[in-house]
Amino acid sequence: MPFTHTPLTQKLSTFVRLTPEEHARLSELQTAPFHVEKGRQLLHQGEQDHAAYILHAGWGCCFKILQDGGRQVITFPVPGDCIGLRSILLRTSDHSFSAITDAIVSRIEVPAMLRVFTDFPRVGSAILWSTSRDEAITVEHLASIGRRTAIERTAHLFLELCERLQIVGLASPTEFECPLNQYELADALGLSAIHINRVLRELREINLMTFQDHNVIFQDREGLKALAGYEEIEGTLPWPSN
């Protein structure tokens, strides 16, 4: 059957060269996409019998709500990302997900995902490899909040977002659109919105990057990487195409 090029297939193709049959199976997995309005929550922390989702378009936010009502953003899913994939193997969802912008997603039920791993192990391994890469990014977030300065963690986040968007063709090495506001950045970086504003001004004044009108521009990407201590996360599967 014909296959459809999507951000997910483009992302997974960076890990393994997909065959036409594998492309077709991924297309089947992404059937019945539907629109999600900005602000709608699809996953709820503590929810049972939940599903995973593939994000085709738009941006999202994965987060945990603490006992005092505070919110810690875990990551910002972008097109090509699988949302809640880890949680479908658990009894309850360990985080929540909502759409930051209008978005398009496909719902994945557990049996369908398990069939991919059984019938197309290379695709399953590529998904695991991609998920492992995402987990490595989460580790970097933990290091940022625990040890990096405010300007270092902010620079690191924008470099990470750019790299992730480049994989699916939504960024150049020096520029990308970013719908995040200062409150969302603050919840991700463990800072106040006022502090975020000061850090962004400092990054602009030292001619490393600007963030204005939802557009990020790196004036000096290498300088920004040096400031953040940023190392690109690489990964490929050692398998040729069938």
C-alpha positions as CSV (number, residue, x, y, z in Angstrom):
1,M,0.0,0.0,0.0
2,P,1.2,3.6,-0.5
3,F,2.8,5.4,2.4
4,T,2.5,8.9,3.6
5,H,5.4,11.1,4.5
6,T,4.9,12.5,8.0
7,P,7.1,14.1,10.6
8,L,7.3,10.8,12.5
9,T,8.6,8.9,9.4
10,Q,11.1,11.7,8.8
11,K,12.3,11.5,12.4
12,L,12.6,7.7,12.5
13,S,14.4,7.8,9.1
14,T,17.3,9.5,10.9
15,F,17.7,6.4,13.0
16,V,17.1,3.6,10.4
17,R,16.5,3.6,6.6
18,L,12.9,2.5,6.3
19,T,11.7,0.1,3.7
20,P,8.5,0.7,1.7
21,E,6.7,-1.9,3.9
22,E,7.9,-0.2,7.1
23,H,6.7,3.1,5.8
24,A,3.3,1.6,5.0
25,R,3.0,0.2,8.5
26,L,3.8,3.5,10.0
27,S,1.2,5.1,7.8
28,E,-1.4,2.6,9.2
29,L,-0.3,3.5,12.7
30,Q,-1.0,7.2,12.0
31,T,-4.6,6.8,10.6
32,A,-7.5,9.0,11.7
33,P,-5.6,12.1,12.7
34,F,-7.8,14.7,14.4
35,H,-7.6,18.3,15.4
36,V,-6.9,19.4,19.0
37,E,-7.6,23.0,20.0
38,K,-5.1,25.1,21.7
39,G,-5.2,24.5,25.5
40,R,-7.0,21.1,25.3
41,Q,-5.6,18.4,27.6
42,L,-5.4,14.9,26.1
43,L,-3.5,13.1,28.9
44,H,-4.2,13.5,32.6
45,Q,-1.8,12.6,35.3
46,G,-3.0,9.5,37.1
47,E,-5.3,8.5,34.3
48,Q,-5.8,4.8,33.6
49,D,-6.6,3.0,30.4
50,H,-5.0,5.8,28.4
51,A,-3.5,5.8,24.9
52,A,-0.4,7.3,23.3
53,Y,-0.5,9.9,20.6
54,I,1.6,10.9,17.6
55,L,1.9,14.7,17.1
56,H,1.7,15.6,13.4
57,A,1.4,19.4,13.6
58,G,1.6,22.0,16.4
59,W,3.3,22.1,19.7
60,G,2.4,20.5,23.0
61,C,3.4,20.5,26.7
62,C,4.1,17.5,28.9
63,F,4.0,18.4,32.6
64,K,3.4,17.2,36.2
65,I,1.3,19.0,38.7
66,L,2.7,19.1,42.3
67,Q,0.8,18.9,45.6
68,D,1.0,22.6,46.0
69,G,-0.5,23.2,42.6
70,G,2.7,24.1,40.9
71,R,3.5,22.9,37.5
72,Q,6.8,21.5,36.2
73,V,7.1,21.2,32.4
74,I,8.9,18.0,31.4
75,T,9.2,18.6,27.7
76,F,7.6,20.4,24.8
77,P,6.5,17.8,22.1
78,V,7.0,19.0,18.5
79,P,5.8,17.3,15.3
80,G,7.1,13.8,14.9
81,D,7.1,13.1,18.7
82,C,5.2,10.3,20.4
83,I,3.4,11.4,23.5
84,G,2.7,9.1,26.4
85,L,4.5,6.2,24.8
86,R,6.2,5.2,28.1
87,S,3.1,5.6,30.1
88,I,0.9,3.2,28.1
89,L,3.1,0.4,29.5
90,L,2.3,1.6,33.0
91,R,-1.0,1.2,34.9
92,T,-1.5,5.0,35.1
93,S,-0.2,8.0,33.2
94,D,2.8,9.6,35.1
95,H,2.3,13.1,33.5
96,S,-0.3,15.3,31.7
97,F,-0.2,16.6,28.1
98,S,-2.0,19.6,26.6
99,A,-1.8,21.4,23.3
100,I,0.1,24.7,23.4
101,T,-1.1,25.5,19.9
102,D,-3.8,24.1,17.7
103,A,-2.5,20.6,16.9
104,I,-3.1,17.5,14.8
105,V,-2.6,14.1,16.5
106,S,-3.3,10.4,15.9
107,R,-4.2,8.2,18.8
108,I,-2.3,4.9,19.3
109,E,-3.9,2.1,21.3
110,V,-1.6,-0.3,23.1
111,P,-2.4,-3.4,20.9
112,A,-1.5,-1.5,17.7
113,M,1.8,-0.4,19.2
114,L,2.7,-3.9,20.4
115,R,2.0,-5.3,16.9
116,V,4.5,-2.9,15.4
117,F,7.2,-4.3,17.7
118,T,6.2,-7.8,16.9
119,D,5.7,-7.5,13.1
120,F,8.3,-4.8,12.3
121,P,11.1,-5.1,14.9
122,R,13.3,-2.6,13.0
123,V,10.6,0.0,13.3
124,G,10.1,-0.9,16.9
125,S,13.8,-0.5,17.6
126,A,13.8,2.9,15.8
127,I,10.9,4.0,18.0
128,L,12.8,2.9,21.1
129,W,16.0,4.6,19.8
130,S,14.1,7.8,19.3
131,T,12.5,7.5,22.8
132,S,15.9,6.9,24.3
133,R,17.1,10.1,22.7
134,D,14.1,11.9,24.1
135,E,15.0,10.5,27.6
136,A,18.5,11.8,27.2
137,I,17.1,15.2,26.6
138,T,15.0,14.8,29.8
139,V,18.3,14.0,31.7
140,E,19.7,17.3,30.3
141,H,16.7,19.1,31.7
142,L,17.3,17.6,35.1
143,A,21.0,18.7,34.9
144,S,19.9,22.2,33.9
145,I,17.5,22.7,36.7
146,G,19.9,21.2,39.3
147,R,23.3,22.7,38.2
148,R,23.2,25.1,35.3
149,T,22.8,28.8,35.7
150,A,19.7,30.6,34.4
151,I,21.4,31.8,31.2
152,E,23.0,28.4,30.6
153,R,19.7,26.4,31.0
154,T,17.8,28.9,28.8
155,A,20.5,28.7,26.0
156,H,20.5,24.9,26.3
157,L,16.7,24.7,25.9
158,F,16.6,26.8,22.8
159,L,19.5,24.8,21.2
160,E,17.7,21.6,22.0
161,L,14.5,22.8,20.5
162,C,16.3,23.9,17.3
163,E,18.0,20.5,17.0
164,R,14.7,18.6,17.4
165,L,12.9,20.8,14.9
166,Q,15.8,20.4,12.4
167,I,15.3,16.7,12.3
168,V,11.7,17.1,11.0
169,G,12.6,20.0,8.7
170,L,11.0,22.8,10.8
171,A,14.1,24.8,11.6
172,S,17.3,26.0,10.0
173,P,20.6,25.8,11.9
174,T,20.0,29.4,13.0
175,E,16.3,30.1,13.1
176,F,12.9,28.6,14.0
177,E,9.4,29.6,15.0
178,C,8.6,29.1,18.7
179,P,5.1,29.6,20.1
180,L,6.3,29.4,23.8
181,N,5.6,32.4,26.1
182,Q,7.7,33.4,29.1
183,Y,5.4,31.6,31.6
184,E,5.8,28.3,29.8
185,L,9.5,28.8,29.6
186,A,9.6,29.6,33.3
187,D,7.7,26.3,34.1
188,A,10.2,24.4,32.1
189,L,13.4,26.0,33.4
190,G,12.4,26.5,37.1
191,L,12.6,30.3,36.9
192,S,10.2,33.1,37.2
193,A,8.8,34.8,34.1
194,I,10.5,38.0,35.2
195,H,13.9,36.1,35.4
196,I,13.3,34.6,31.9
197,N,12.7,38.1,30.5
198,R,16.1,39.3,32.0
199,V,17.9,36.3,30.6
200,L,16.5,36.7,27.1
201,R,17.5,40.3,27.2
202,E,21.1,39.4,28.3
203,L,21.3,36.8,25.5
204,R,20.3,39.5,23.0
205,E,22.7,42.1,24.4
206,I,25.7,39.7,24.1
207,N,24.7,39.0,20.5
208,L,24.1,35.2,21.0
209,M,20.4,34.9,20.2
210,T,17.1,36.8,20.0
211,F,13.6,35.7,20.7
212,Q,11.0,38.1,19.5
213,D,7.5,37.8,17.9
214,H,7.7,34.0,18.3
215,N,10.8,33.8,16.2
216,V,14.2,32.5,17.5
217,I,17.4,33.6,15.7
218,F,20.8,32.5,16.7
219,Q,23.4,35.2,16.0
220,D,26.2,33.0,17.2
221,R,25.2,29.3,17.5
222,E,28.7,28.1,18.4
223,G,29.0,30.8,21.1
224,L,25.6,29.8,22.4
225,K,26.7,26.1,22.6
226,A,29.9,27.1,24.4
227,L,27.9,29.1,26.9
228,A,25.4,26.3,27.5
229,G,27.9,23.4,27.4
230,Y,25.7,21.9,24.8
231,E,26.5,18.6,23.1
232,E,24.4,17.3,20.2
233,I,22.8,14.0,20.9
234,E,23.5,11.6,18.1
235,G,22.3,8.1,17.4
236,T,21.9,5.7,14.5
237,L,21.0,2.1,14.3
238,P,23.6,-0.2,12.8
239,W,21.1,-1.8,10.4
240,P,21.0,-1.4,6.6
241,S,17.7,-1.3,4.8
242,N,16.2,-4.7,4.1
